[in-house]
């Protein structure tokens, strides 16, 4: 309030001062420009004062008149009528005619055409065909005709085509259609549907209508004696050879080496077309004993309800597969045809026929699987070596595949517990991983409600024992190679060890110009150094400022952090140090000794970057 009062007082004083000064100056009133140009109409300040007119700043207030509100909304559009064509022409006729000039229409300005490229050699003009016939060259020869190459021969896994090459030209150069209409000098027995064709004048090919010659067939190819070439050469003796494609070979089989239901479908796919009924007569299925089980082909509905077999059939080539199942010999019931908890062997052949040729298999082909039995633990082990370390994975193997959807980690209890235990199910195996405590005996209890794919539960089982031994000695650091310490912390470099009582520490004082020698030293210690003696660096660069064997204060089988003071190798707060930490445990070979090599920098200069083994961004 005081400030407002002061402001008002100053304004009042200023106004009074202006009023006083205005009495000393002449007054001027706004008049029309033309009036100001007329001296006779001018009035003086003295005259105004004599008339008693007010002086100073004047205001006039009056009552304002309310104005009518402007109409809102869009204006109403005016009705318009489209002009007719005649009315449009009448309006255009009022306009003056357009002036035309000669340059209004010109042809497109094409660029100057490029010269054609020069042709090599000399151009000679001649008519084709020649106007005068020329005598054909004499190509007759007295050399005997020979078959120089034939393919395939002998036993072959696949015969895409038959190829025969002669030593002399057998046909004239003409079109493929004319050559195909002629006789061929080669006879193929049996000859499947297909066609002969010449490739050049010396090579004859036979292509089957299918993508290859039929399988399971023995072929004989021959060229009769006295066969003549186009040059007059004659084949003195007949050329005959044979080749054969194999009998049916099993390509895919299911199921194999897994537990299955007692009504499981079986599936076999071959590398060629087969007759399923004929193949089924050569299949023998045994289980539990030596008696062969009764079999029949699976129906389309049975295949559609089996997800795995349905997918196998979907991806198989046409007419190359069959699905079948065992049935009860008395009533044909397939539900319990396979014996329970038994090994099932499937033998295909010998004598398995093909739908492409007459050859049959001479040896049996087969596979095996098991029907499921009671769910039980069949094995439990730690790692893959003879010792069990805290880092090894535990595996519990069961007789049947577990129901992964119904499995819960709480169904596996570990005593004593260890942190961050990871439990997973893969088929019939439970895997347990994580860092365990060394020299400790663990017990694993499985819940009796654990279910398999067949709906069975595990029931009561004895605890499984895992005797974890001592951890192997290990030595590591938070960062290897090049390390920049936090400028806000003490100049100490941390290493982490397990089951090391002492460590040998060496500190080398270095400068930036020693970096290349440090790289050569790392390559030498890792065995990647070259043979250039000038670049070999067997010892760390710089000056050895500290070397001592220090004691590690830690518990057995537990990771221990040891902080190494770098002050003996630096002058002041900043510097560069090469730190070498070595295990003191005995080793058979020096390259087996666990060692840490790090270039450590103490600085207060910071840089944010993304870095990997080769690049820094």
C-alpha positions as a printed Julia matrix, in Angstrom:
617×3 Matrix{Float64}:
   0.0      0.0      0.0
   2.83     2.41     0.81
   4.33     1.87    -2.64
   0.97     2.61    -4.34
   0.56     5.8     -2.34
   4.03     6.98    -3.29
   3.36     6.27    -6.96
   0.08     8.21    -6.9
   1.8     11.18    -5.18
   4.52    11.31    -7.81
   1.95    11.26   -10.63
   0.04    14.14    -9.01
   3.19    16.23    -8.59
   4.14    15.53   -12.21
   0.7     16.65   -13.44
   0.82    19.88   -11.45
   4.28    20.63   -12.84
   3.09    20.1    -16.39
   0.1     22.35   -15.78
   2.34    25.09   -14.46
   4.7     24.85   -17.41
   1.86    24.83   -19.89
   0.87    28.33   -18.81
   4.2     29.57   -20.03
   3.94    27.99   -23.51
   1.56    28.74   -26.34
  -1.32    26.3    -26.87
  -2.14    24.69   -30.19
  -5.43    23.09   -31.2
  -6.0     20.5    -33.87
  -7.38    22.17   -36.94
  -7.79    21.33   -40.58
  -4.64    21.53   -42.65
  -6.2     24.1    -44.91
  -7.12    26.21   -41.95
  -3.54    26.17   -40.67
  -2.48    27.65   -43.97
  -4.74    30.73   -43.42
  -3.06    33.27   -41.09
  -6.26    35.24   -40.76
  -7.92    32.32   -38.9
  -5.1     31.8    -36.43
  -5.79    32.56   -32.8
  -3.27    33.27   -30.11
  -2.86    31.72   -26.74
  -3.56    35.08   -25.17
  -6.94    35.27   -26.95
  -7.87    31.84   -25.72
  -6.94    32.76   -22.26
  -9.01    35.9    -22.48
 -12.04    33.88   -23.57
 -11.68    31.7    -20.5
 -11.18    28.37   -22.29
  -9.72    25.56   -20.13
  -6.05    24.83   -20.36
  -4.11    21.54   -20.28
  -5.19    17.96   -21.27
  -8.92    17.68   -21.98
 -11.2     14.56   -22.13
 -14.8     14.25   -23.31
 -16.96    11.36   -22.17
 -20.34    10.47   -23.69
 -22.8      7.58   -23.42
 -22.12     4.97   -26.09
 -24.91     3.68   -28.34
 -25.4     -0.07   -28.53
 -24.83    -1.41   -32.06
 -26.95    -4.09   -33.62
 -25.34    -7.54   -33.66
 -24.01    -8.71   -37.01
 -25.83   -11.67   -38.54
 -24.03   -14.98   -38.1
 -23.9    -17.97   -40.44
 -23.04   -18.41   -44.1
 -24.79   -16.29   -46.67
 -27.42   -17.94   -48.82
 -25.89   -19.04   -52.12
 -27.21   -17.47   -55.29
 -29.01   -19.76   -57.66
 -27.04   -20.27   -60.88
 -27.92   -21.87   -64.18
 -25.39   -23.5    -66.47
 -25.06   -21.77   -69.83
 -25.88   -23.71   -72.94
 -23.27   -24.32   -75.61
 -24.72   -21.6    -77.84
 -24.73   -19.11   -74.97
 -21.09   -19.95   -74.21
 -20.15   -19.4    -77.85
 -22.04   -16.09   -77.85
 -19.99   -14.9    -74.85
 -16.71   -16.06   -76.41
 -17.6    -14.3    -79.66
 -17.43   -10.96   -77.87
 -13.73   -11.49   -77.18
 -11.19   -10.22   -79.68
  -9.6    -12.99   -81.81
  -6.34   -14.54   -80.58
  -3.24   -13.46   -82.44
  -1.29   -16.34   -83.94
   2.37   -16.32   -84.83
   4.51   -18.62   -86.93
   6.55   -19.78   -83.9
   3.5    -21.01   -81.99
   3.8    -24.54   -83.45
   7.22   -26.07   -84.06
   8.45   -29.64   -84.53
  10.09   -31.46   -81.56
  13.71   -30.5    -81.32
  15.49   -33.87   -81.45
  19.15   -33.93   -80.56
  21.64   -34.81   -83.22
  21.8    -38.58   -83.54
  24.96   -40.4    -82.46
  27.08   -42.11   -85.03
  26.79   -45.91   -85.11
  29.62   -47.78   -83.39
  32.41   -48.87   -85.7
  32.39   -52.53   -86.72
  35.54   -54.57   -86.38
  36.97   -56.24   -89.43
  35.95   -55.88   -93.02
  32.35   -56.11   -94.22
  31.92   -58.37   -97.24
  28.6    -58.52   -99.02
  27.47   -61.92  -100.25
  24.16   -63.65  -100.9
  22.88   -66.44   -98.65
  22.35   -69.13   -99.57
  24.92   -69.07  -102.33
  23.58   -68.71  -105.84
  25.87   -71.46  -107.1
  25.88   -74.77  -105.25
  29.16   -75.89  -103.74
  30.3    -79.46  -103.35
  30.11   -80.85   -99.8
  33.48   -81.55   -98.21
  34.64   -85.13   -98.26
  34.42   -86.28   -94.62
  34.55   -90.0    -95.21
  36.97   -91.89   -93.01
  38.31   -95.39   -92.7
  38.75   -95.09   -88.92
  36.57   -97.51   -86.92
  33.67   -96.11   -84.9
  33.95   -96.38   -81.1
  31.77   -95.75   -78.05
  34.09   -93.51   -76.05
  31.88   -92.78   -73.04
  28.66   -94.07   -71.5
  26.86   -93.11   -68.31
  25.63   -94.45   -65.96
  27.25   -97.81   -65.44
  27.07  -100.34   -62.58
  25.16   -99.75   -59.36
  24.05   -96.12   -59.07
  21.92   -94.43   -56.4
  20.09   -92.4    -59.04
  19.95   -92.32   -62.84
  18.83   -88.91   -64.12
  19.36   -89.91   -67.82
  21.31   -92.2    -70.15
  24.23   -90.63   -72.06
  26.26   -92.24   -74.89
  29.12   -90.49   -76.71
  30.68   -91.76   -80.0
  34.09   -91.07   -81.46
  32.68   -89.73   -84.74
  29.76   -87.59   -85.84
  26.62   -89.74   -86.02
  24.16   -87.21   -87.47
  24.24   -84.14   -89.65
  23.79   -80.69   -88.22
  20.05   -79.99   -88.41
  17.07   -79.22   -86.18
  16.22   -81.13   -82.99
  12.85   -82.16   -84.43
  14.43   -83.79   -87.48
  16.96   -85.61   -85.28
  14.25   -86.83   -82.9
  12.3    -88.31   -85.82
  15.24   -90.44   -86.92
  16.39   -93.81   -85.65
  18.89   -94.01   -82.77
  21.79   -96.48   -82.66
  21.33   -97.31   -78.94
  18.86   -99.81   -77.49
  17.81   -99.54   -73.82
  16.1   -102.49   -72.08
  13.72  -101.93   -70.38
  13.0    -98.54   -71.91
  10.66   -96.37   -69.79
   8.53   -93.61   -71.32
  10.75   -90.79   -72.53
  12.58   -89.47   -75.58
  15.98   -89.65   -77.27
  17.77   -86.47   -78.28
  21.15   -85.58   -79.75
  23.46   -83.07   -78.03
  25.74   -82.03   -80.86
  26.52   -84.69   -83.47
  28.27   -87.26   -81.24
  26.35   -87.51   -77.94
  22.97   -89.17   -77.57
  20.8    -88.72   -74.44
  17.68   -90.5    -73.23
  15.43   -88.45   -70.92
  12.71   -90.17   -68.9
   9.25   -88.66   -68.76
   9.71   -88.45   -64.99
  12.54   -86.49   -63.4
  14.7    -89.65   -63.44
  14.8    -93.22   -64.69
  12.66   -95.62   -62.61
  14.22   -97.03   -59.44
  14.63  -100.71   -58.48
  15.47  -101.64   -62.08
  18.4   -103.28   -63.85
  18.97  -101.74   -67.3
  20.9   -103.05   -70.33
  22.11  -100.63   -73.01
  23.7   -101.78   -76.26
  24.98  -100.48   -79.59
  24.88  -103.22   -82.28
  27.9   -104.13   -84.35
  28.31  -102.57   -87.82
  26.69   -99.33   -86.66
  27.85   -96.61   -89.08
  28.67   -93.01   -88.36
  27.82   -90.08   -90.61
  31.47   -90.14   -91.75
  31.37   -93.77   -92.8
  33.14   -95.24   -89.77
  31.83   -98.63   -88.6
  31.56  -100.19   -85.14
  33.4   -103.52   -85.35
  31.94  -105.17   -82.24
  28.75  -104.59   -80.31
  29.06  -102.41   -77.18
  26.93  -103.54   -74.23
  26.83  -102.42   -70.6
  24.44  -102.52   -67.64
  23.49  -100.26   -64.77
  21.02  -100.64   -61.92
  19.05   -98.37   -59.61
  18.52   -99.49   -55.98
  15.57  -101.2    -54.34
  13.47   -99.21   -51.83
  15.48   -97.55   -49.08
  13.89   -96.21   -45.88
  14.18   -92.44   -45.75
  12.06   -91.5    -42.7
  10.76   -93.63   -39.84
   8.62   -92.91   -36.81
   8.56   -93.42   -33.85
  12.17   -94.09   -32.92
  13.9    -94.31   -29.53
  11.04   -92.62   -27.64
   8.3    -93.95   -25.35
   4.92   -94.32   -27.08
   1.35   -95.35   -26.34
   0.24   -98.93   -26.82
  -1.89   -97.9    -29.81
   0.83   -95.88   -31.55
   0.83   -95.36   -35.31
   4.03   -96.32   -37.17
   5.2    -94.5    -40.29
   7.8    -95.27   -42.97
   8.8    -93.18   -46.01
  10.91   -94.53   -48.91
  13.07   -92.94   -51.59
  10.77   -94.19   -54.38
   7.18   -95.1    -55.1
   5.87   -98.18   -53.28
   2.66  -100.17   -52.94
   1.71   -99.81   -49.21
  -0.12  -103.15   -49.07
   2.79  -105.0    -50.7
   5.32  -103.35   -48.36
   3.2   -104.13   -45.29
   3.45  -107.85   -46.05
   7.25  -107.61   -45.57
   7.09  -105.74   -42.22
   7.54  -107.56   -38.94
   6.77  -105.95   -35.56
   7.86  -107.69   -32.37
   7.49  -106.68   -28.76
   7.75  -108.33   -25.38
   8.47  -111.71   -26.93
   9.43  -113.25   -30.23
   5.88  -113.38   -31.67
   5.1   -111.16   -34.66
   2.2   -108.78   -34.05
  -0.75  -108.46   -36.41
  -0.63  -105.33   -38.56
  -2.93  -103.28   -40.77
  -2.68  -100.01   -42.69
  -3.84   -96.88   -40.84
  -7.03   -95.22   -42.02
  -7.26   -91.6    -43.15
  -9.13   -90.67   -39.95
  -6.46   -92.29   -37.77
  -3.74   -90.38   -39.62
  -5.66   -87.1    -39.27
  -5.93   -87.5    -35.47
  -2.2    -88.16   -34.99
  -0.51   -84.75   -35.21
   3.03   -86.0    -35.9
   2.08   -88.61   -38.51
  -0.25   -86.12   -40.18
   2.63   -83.65   -40.6
   4.93   -86.39   -41.92
   2.35   -87.41   -44.51
   1.84   -83.77   -45.5
   5.52   -83.25   -46.31
   6.13   -86.67   -47.96
   6.2    -87.21   -51.74
   3.21   -88.92   -53.28
   3.03   -92.74   -53.13
   6.3    -93.07   -51.18
   4.99   -93.74   -47.64
   2.77   -95.91   -45.54
   1.32   -95.63   -42.03
   0.34   -98.76   -40.14
  -0.45  -100.02   -36.66
  -0.57  -103.19   -34.61
  -3.97  -104.74   -33.82
  -5.2   -107.54   -31.59
  -5.06  -110.81   -33.51
  -8.47  -111.94   -32.23
 -10.7   -108.87   -32.41
  -8.63  -106.32   -34.38
  -8.65  -103.84   -31.46
  -5.61  -101.49   -31.75
  -5.87   -99.87   -28.31
  -3.68  -102.34   -26.38
  -2.12  -104.28   -29.25
   1.42  -103.3    -28.28
   2.72  -104.82   -25.02
   3.14  -102.42   -22.11
   6.55  -101.17   -21.0
   8.34  -103.13   -23.69
  10.84  -102.55   -26.44
   9.21  -102.64   -29.89
  11.29  -103.54   -32.95
  10.12  -102.89   -36.51
  11.82  -104.84   -39.33
  11.17  -103.98   -42.98
  12.18  -106.68   -45.44
  14.16  -108.32   -46.87
  12.13  -108.68   -50.01
  10.47  -105.25   -49.85
   9.15  -104.48   -53.36
   9.02  -101.22   -55.29
   6.23   -99.8    -57.42
   8.81   -98.63   -60.0
  10.86  -101.74   -60.77
  11.3   -105.43   -60.08
  14.25  -105.31   -57.7
  13.54  -106.02   -54.01
  15.6   -105.38   -50.89
  18.13  -108.02   -49.88
  18.63  -106.9    -46.26
  16.28  -105.84   -43.49
  15.82  -102.2    -42.53
  14.29  -101.21   -39.23
  13.9    -99.08   -36.15
  12.78   -99.45   -32.56
  10.95   -97.67   -29.76
   9.37   -98.42   -26.39
   5.85   -98.43   -25.11
   5.43   -96.44   -21.97
   5.54   -98.01   -18.55
   5.24   -96.68   -15.04
   6.69   -93.19   -14.63
   9.91   -93.49   -12.65
  13.36   -91.96   -12.3
  15.9    -93.9    -14.34
  19.05   -91.82   -13.72
  20.35   -88.71   -11.99
  23.8    -87.27   -12.51
  25.93   -84.16   -11.96
  27.78   -82.85   -15.01
  29.6    -85.09   -17.48
  32.87   -85.75   -15.66
  33.62   -88.05   -12.77
  33.59   -85.14   -10.31
  30.7    -82.84    -9.38
  31.61   -79.16    -9.06
  29.43   -76.22    -7.97
  29.23   -75.11   -11.61
  28.01   -78.41   -13.07
  24.43   -78.96   -14.2
  22.21   -81.59   -12.58
  20.17   -83.92   -14.79
  17.29   -86.14   -13.66
  16.15   -88.61   -16.33
  12.71   -90.24   -16.16
  11.26   -93.17   -18.07
   8.64   -91.11   -19.95
   8.34   -87.6    -21.32
   6.88   -85.19   -18.78
   3.79   -83.08   -19.39
   5.48   -79.69   -19.84
   2.16   -77.84   -19.58
   1.35   -79.34   -16.19
   4.89   -79.05   -14.8
   5.59   -76.46   -12.1
   8.97   -75.61   -10.59
   7.5    -76.01    -7.12
   7.29   -79.77    -7.82
  11.1    -79.9     -7.48
  12.42   -79.1     -3.99
  16.15   -78.71    -3.23
  17.59   -79.02     0.31
  19.54   -76.96     1.16
  18.33   -74.33    -1.28
  20.81   -72.34    -3.37
  20.09   -68.9     -4.86
  18.91   -68.42    -8.46
  18.28   -72.1     -9.11
  16.98   -72.63   -12.66
  14.75   -75.67   -13.21
  13.6    -76.67   -16.71
  12.02   -79.71   -18.39
  13.15   -81.06   -21.77
  11.26   -84.2    -22.77
  12.01   -86.79   -20.1
  14.84   -84.79   -18.47
  14.7    -82.28   -15.61
  17.7    -79.91   -15.69
  18.79   -77.94   -12.61
  21.46   -75.25   -12.99
  22.89   -72.49   -10.82
  25.85   -71.82    -8.53
  25.89   -74.33    -5.69
  27.96   -74.34    -2.54
  31.05   -76.49    -2.72
  31.64   -79.48    -0.44
  27.91   -79.79     0.23
  25.46   -82.71    -0.05
  22.16   -81.69    -1.65
  18.88   -83.6     -1.65
  16.32   -83.21    -4.46
  12.72   -84.25    -3.75
  10.28   -84.71    -6.64
   6.57   -84.2     -6.08
   4.55   -87.39    -6.43
   1.97   -85.47    -8.54
   4.51   -84.99   -11.35
   2.72   -86.09   -14.56
   3.94   -87.56   -17.85
   2.48   -87.23   -21.33
   0.38   -90.34   -20.73
  -1.41   -88.97   -17.66
   0.53   -91.04   -15.13
   1.89   -89.56   -11.92
   5.29   -90.25   -10.4
   4.14   -91.23    -6.94
   6.4    -91.4     -3.93
  10.12   -91.55    -4.67
  13.22   -91.46    -2.52
  15.2    -88.21    -2.39
  17.95   -87.92    -5.01
  21.42   -87.15    -3.65
  23.93   -84.84    -5.33
  27.32   -84.71    -3.61
  28.91   -81.44    -4.74
  32.67   -81.39    -4.35
  35.17   -78.59    -4.26
  35.1    -75.88    -6.91
  38.03   -75.77    -9.34
  40.39   -72.83    -8.72
  39.47   -69.8    -10.81
  40.82   -66.28   -11.23
  39.11   -63.38   -13.01
  38.75   -59.6    -13.02
  35.87   -57.24   -13.68
  37.55   -56.14   -16.91
  40.55   -57.38   -18.82
  42.8    -55.61   -21.31
  42.22   -51.86   -20.87
  40.59   -50.59   -17.65
  39.78   -47.03   -16.52
  39.21   -46.73   -12.77
  36.48   -44.57   -11.28
  38.14   -41.2    -10.43
  35.94   -40.84    -7.34
  37.23   -44.05    -5.75
  40.58   -45.13    -4.36
  43.24   -46.34    -6.86
  42.56   -50.06    -6.4
  42.1    -52.83    -8.97
  39.79   -55.74    -8.02
  40.34   -59.4     -8.88
  38.01   -62.29    -8.02
  39.23   -65.75    -7.1
  37.95   -69.1     -5.87
  40.13   -71.52    -3.9
  43.3    -69.42    -4.19
  45.19   -68.87    -0.94
  47.81   -66.52    -2.44
  48.3    -64.5     -5.63
  51.44   -63.01    -7.15
  50.92   -59.33    -8.05
  53.28   -57.31   -10.29
  52.78   -53.6    -11.09
  54.57   -51.89   -13.99
  54.62   -48.12   -14.38
  53.99   -47.28   -18.05
  53.28   -44.33   -20.31
  50.98   -43.99   -23.34
  53.9    -44.68   -25.7
  54.15   -48.21   -24.18
  50.69   -49.21   -25.46
  51.94   -50.89   -28.65
  54.47   -52.94   -26.66
  51.66   -54.0    -24.31
  49.7    -55.3    -27.29
  52.74   -57.29   -28.45
  53.08   -58.67   -24.92
  49.44   -59.84   -24.88
  49.88   -61.56   -28.25
  53.02   -63.28   -27.01
  51.42   -64.56   -23.79
  48.34   -65.84   -25.67
  50.45   -67.68   -28.25
  49.45   -65.49   -31.21
  52.77   -63.7    -31.6
  54.47   -63.75   -35.03
  58.02   -64.83   -35.81
  59.29   -61.26   -36.04
  61.86   -61.06   -33.25
  61.73   -57.27   -33.23
  58.06   -57.38   -32.19
  58.32   -60.13   -29.56
  57.53   -58.88   -26.07
  58.06   -61.62   -23.5
  57.76   -59.31   -20.49
  55.35   -56.44   -19.73
  56.49   -52.98   -20.84
  57.44   -50.21   -18.46
  59.24   -50.21   -15.11
  58.55   -52.88   -12.5
  57.47   -50.85    -9.48
  55.95   -53.55    -7.27
  56.1    -57.34    -7.08
  54.76   -59.32    -4.16
  52.82   -62.45    -3.27
  49.71   -61.41    -1.36
  47.35   -63.44     0.78
  43.73   -63.98    -0.3
  41.33   -63.71     2.62
  38.4    -65.86     1.63
  36.44   -68.99     2.47
  36.88   -72.26     0.56
  34.67   -72.63    -2.55
  33.46   -69.04    -2.3
  34.29   -66.19    -4.63
  36.54   -63.65    -2.95
  37.29   -60.09    -4.05
  40.88   -58.89    -3.57
  41.52   -55.16    -4.05
  45.07   -54.38    -5.22
  46.49   -50.97    -4.25
  48.09   -49.27    -7.29
  49.7    -46.42    -5.35
  53.24   -47.92    -5.48
  53.22   -47.66    -9.3
  51.86   -44.11    -9.76
  53.12   -40.69    -8.81
  50.33   -38.52    -7.52
  46.7    -39.12    -8.37
  47.0    -40.03   -12.06
  49.0    -42.45   -14.15
  49.15   -45.69   -16.17
  49.82   -49.12   -14.65
  50.13   -52.6    -16.15
  48.78   -55.08   -13.6
  49.8    -58.76   -13.79
  48.12   -61.14   -11.33
  49.23   -64.78   -11.38
  48.07   -67.93    -9.65
  50.63   -69.5     -7.32
  49.17   -73.01    -7.63
  51.44   -75.61    -9.26
  50.71   -76.48   -12.9
  52.06   -79.07   -15.32
  52.69   -76.54   -18.1
  53.34   -72.83   -17.75
  50.61   -71.92   -20.27
  48.05   -73.53   -17.94
  48.69   -70.96   -15.19
  45.74   -68.63   -14.59
  46.87   -65.03   -15.15
  45.29   -61.59   -15.49
  46.93   -58.92   -17.71
  45.37   -55.44   -17.56
  46.41   -51.93   -18.51
  44.85   -49.73   -15.79
  44.48   -45.97   -16.22
  43.93   -43.51   -13.36
  42.45   -40.28   -14.72
  39.64   -37.81   -14.16
  38.87   -37.5    -17.89
  35.56   -39.23   -18.75
  34.07   -40.33   -22.06
  30.82   -42.16   -22.76
  31.29   -44.7    -25.56
  30.17   -48.07   -26.88
  33.11   -50.44   -27.14
  33.66   -54.06   -28.16
  36.77   -56.11   -28.94
  37.54   -54.16   -32.13
  35.62   -50.86   -32.29
  34.88   -47.88   -30.06
  32.02   -45.56   -30.98
